[in-house]
Amino acid sequence: MSSIPQIVKDGRTAMDKAVENSRREFSSIRSGKASASLLDTVRVDAYGQQMPISQVASVAAPEPRLITVTPWDKGLAQAIEKAIRDSDLGLNPANQGGVIRVPLPALNEERRRELVKVVHKLAEEGRIAVRHARTHARDAVKKLDKVSEDDKKLAERDLQKLHDDHIAKIDELVKVKEAEIMEV
């Protein structure tokens, strides 16, 4: 049997996950600066399966416009290079003596605008997840028996406040990421 505090707590957890997921998605979108997390979405064909790049190599960003990838198994260098080249990140890696150097070209205005659109699309997915969590919790509260209408109204108000706070967090993440992308 669920209680109002438990339902609200579950709702908050779901909303936190939605915000965290948006933050993770944003970190894989390229801004002007190199970051190791940029390659998080790249999958490498290794040992007969698709593996995240972080499981077959160490990834570092020693300079603002360069990422280095050092394969743990030298035999995978070509597969890693191909995976980076085939990703939709628009990068052109070069193998230099066991280390794959991935220079980041400067972003042009058009590409920046495209990336901002992608950020907005991902943010909307995050907002939808937050709204879904609120609706789910609200429905659970409405189904409770032996709970006064006042308590239900209070719970709905709490859920709405949680919803607004989490939407604001996503909006803040969007603002920061957009500024990062548009910064020349």
Backbone torsions as a table, in degrees:
resi	resn	phi	psi	omega
1	MET	NA	121.4	179.2
2	SER	-81.9	152.9	175.5
3	SER	-116.8	165.1	179.8
4	ILE	-58.2	-48.7	180.0
5	PRO	-58.0	-37.5	-179.4
6	GLN	-67.9	-42.2	-180.0
7	ILE	-63.2	-44.7	179.6
8	VAL	-63.6	-40.9	179.5
9	LYS	-62.8	-44.6	178.1
10	ASP	-62.1	-40.3	178.0
11	GLY	-61.6	-44.6	179.1
12	ARG	-61.7	-43.9	179.9
13	THR	-58.7	-45.3	179.9
14	ALA	-63.0	-39.8	179.9
15	MET	-68.4	-39.7	177.4
16	ASP	-59.5	-42.0	179.5
17	LYS	-62.1	-41.1	-179.6
18	ALA	-61.8	-43.2	-179.6
19	VAL	-67.1	-43.9	-179.2
20	GLU	-62.1	-40.9	178.9
21	ASN	-62.3	-42.7	177.9
22	SER	-61.5	-42.7	-179.6
23	ARG	-60.5	-43.2	-179.1
24	ARG	-65.6	-44.0	178.5
25	GLU	-59.5	-43.7	-178.7
26	PHE	-62.5	-36.6	-175.6
27	SER	-66.7	-21.7	179.9
28	SER	-88.9	-1.4	176.9
29	ILE	-92.0	131.2	-172.7
30	ARG	-72.9	130.7	170.3
31	SER	-111.4	-162.3	-177.9
32	GLY	-69.9	-21.4	-174.2
33	LYS	-100.9	145.5	176.6
34	ALA	-72.0	142.1	173.6
35	SER	-150.1	143.0	-176.8
36	ALA	-60.4	-31.3	-177.7
37	SER	-69.3	-12.0	179.4
38	LEU	-58.3	-33.7	-177.1
39	LEU	-93.3	6.7	-177.9
40	ASP	-55.8	-31.9	-176.7
41	THR	-85.7	-8.2	-177.7
42	VAL	-76.2	130.7	178.4
43	ARG	-110.8	136.0	-177.7
44	VAL	-109.4	138.2	175.5
45	ASP	-78.3	98.0	-176.1
46	ALA	-134.8	136.0	177.1
47	TYR	52.3	39.0	175.5
48	GLY	77.5	10.5	176.7
49	GLN	-147.8	165.7	178.7
50	GLN	-84.7	120.3	-178.6
51	MET	-123.9	147.9	174.6
52	PRO	-63.1	145.6	-177.0
53	ILE	-57.4	-32.4	-177.6
54	SER	-67.0	-15.2	179.6
55	GLN	-92.5	-7.3	-178.9
56	VAL	-122.6	-4.0	-177.6
57	ALA	-160.4	161.5	171.8
58	SER	-96.6	137.6	-176.2
59	VAL	-116.1	131.1	180.0
60	ALA	-139.0	158.8	176.8
61	ALA	-124.4	80.7	-175.3
62	PRO	-70.8	-22.1	-179.8
63	GLU	-135.7	159.5	-177.8
64	PRO	-59.0	-27.1	-177.5
65	ARG	-117.7	24.9	-178.0
66	LEU	-144.1	136.2	171.7
67	ILE	-117.9	136.4	175.1
68	THR	-113.1	139.9	179.0
69	VAL	-122.9	120.3	179.6
70	THR	-112.6	105.7	-179.1
71	PRO	-66.7	140.8	177.0
72	TRP	-76.0	-30.6	176.5
73	ASP	-113.3	111.3	-175.1
74	LYS	-56.4	-26.4	-179.7
75	GLY	-66.3	-15.6	-178.0
76	LEU	-93.8	-2.4	-175.3
77	ALA	-52.3	-46.9	-178.2
78	GLN	-65.5	-40.5	-180.0
79	ALA	-63.6	-40.0	179.9
80	ILE	-66.5	-45.1	178.8
81	GLU	-57.7	-46.6	-179.7
82	LYS	-62.5	-43.0	-178.9
83	ALA	-61.3	-41.9	179.6
84	ILE	-66.6	-44.0	-178.9
85	ARG	-63.8	-40.0	-177.0
86	ASP	-79.3	-13.8	178.9
87	SER	-66.8	163.0	-177.9
88	ASP	-86.6	22.4	-177.6
89	LEU	-85.6	-10.4	178.1
90	GLY	68.8	38.6	-178.1
91	LEU	-108.8	152.9	-179.0
92	ASN	-126.1	91.7	-177.0
93	PRO	-74.7	154.1	177.0
94	ALA	-134.7	129.2	-179.1
95	ASN	-85.2	122.9	177.7
96	GLN	-128.7	99.2	176.3
97	GLY	52.5	52.6	175.1
98	GLY	88.6	-11.8	176.6
99	VAL	-114.1	130.1	178.8
100	ILE	-95.1	118.5	179.1
101	ARG	-96.7	130.3	-179.1
102	VAL	-120.5	94.1	178.4
103	PRO	-73.3	141.1	178.7
104	LEU	-98.9	116.2	177.5
105	PRO	-68.3	152.9	176.6
106	ALA	-65.4	142.9	-179.9
107	LEU	-81.0	133.9	174.3
108	ASN	-86.9	168.3	-175.0
109	GLU	-56.8	-44.4	-177.7
110	GLU	-62.0	-45.2	-179.8
111	ARG	-63.7	-38.6	177.9
112	ARG	-60.3	-44.7	-180.0
113	ARG	-63.4	-39.8	177.2
114	GLU	-60.6	-44.8	-179.1
115	LEU	-63.9	-38.6	178.0
116	VAL	-62.5	-40.0	177.7
117	LYS	-61.6	-41.8	179.2
118	VAL	-61.8	-43.0	178.7
119	VAL	-59.5	-44.2	-179.7
120	HIS	-63.9	-38.1	178.7
121	LYS	-64.9	-45.3	178.8
122	LEU	-64.0	-38.3	179.6
123	ALA	-63.5	-40.5	179.6
124	GLU	-63.4	-38.2	176.2
125	GLU	-61.5	-39.8	177.6
126	GLY	-63.2	-44.3	179.5
127	ARG	-62.1	-41.1	179.5
128	ILE	-61.4	-41.8	179.4
129	ALA	-62.8	-39.4	178.7
130	VAL	-65.5	-45.5	179.4
131	ARG	-61.4	-41.1	-180.0
132	HIS	-60.9	-43.2	179.3
133	ALA	-61.8	-42.0	179.8
134	ARG	-63.0	-47.6	-178.0
135	THR	-61.3	-44.2	-179.7
136	HIS	-59.5	-47.2	-179.1
137	ALA	-66.3	-41.2	-179.1
138	ARG	-61.9	-42.5	178.4
139	ASP	-63.3	-39.7	179.5
140	ALA	-63.8	-39.7	179.0
141	VAL	-64.6	-42.8	-178.5
142	LYS	-62.5	-29.1	-177.4
143	LYS	-80.2	-12.5	-177.1
144	LEU	-65.7	137.2	173.3
145	ASP	-98.3	169.8	175.2
146	LYS	55.0	31.6	175.9
147	VAL	-128.8	132.9	-177.1
148	SER	-66.9	154.7	178.2
149	GLU	-60.7	-36.7	179.5
150	ASP	-60.9	-43.6	179.6
151	ASP	-63.9	-39.0	178.4
152	LYS	-63.5	-43.5	179.4
153	LYS	-62.4	-42.2	178.0
154	LEU	-60.7	-44.2	-179.8
155	ALA	-61.8	-42.7	179.4
156	GLU	-63.1	-38.3	178.9
157	ARG	-65.0	-43.1	177.8
158	ASP	-60.1	-44.6	-179.9
159	LEU	-63.1	-40.4	179.8
160	GLN	-64.1	-40.3	179.8
161	LYS	-65.1	-44.2	176.7
162	LEU	-57.4	-46.8	179.6
163	HIS	-55.8	-50.6	-177.6
164	ASP	-61.6	-41.5	179.5
165	ASP	-62.2	-43.9	-177.5
166	HIS	-70.5	-37.8	176.4
167	ILE	-62.6	-41.3	179.5
168	ALA	-62.9	-38.1	178.1
169	LYS	-62.6	-43.9	179.0
170	ILE	-63.4	-43.3	179.4
171	ASP	-60.8	-38.6	178.7
172	GLU	-65.2	-43.6	177.6
173	LEU	-58.9	-41.5	179.6
174	VAL	-61.7	-45.9	-178.0
175	LYS	-60.2	-45.8	-179.3
176	VAL	-63.5	-47.5	-177.4
177	LYS	-65.2	-40.5	179.5
178	GLU	-62.0	-43.8	179.4
179	ALA	-62.4	-40.1	-179.5
180	GLU	-62.9	-42.9	-178.8
181	ILE	-69.7	-41.0	-174.4
182	MET	-80.4	-14.9	179.4
183	GLU	-65.1	124.8	-177.4
184	VAL	-98.0	NA	NA
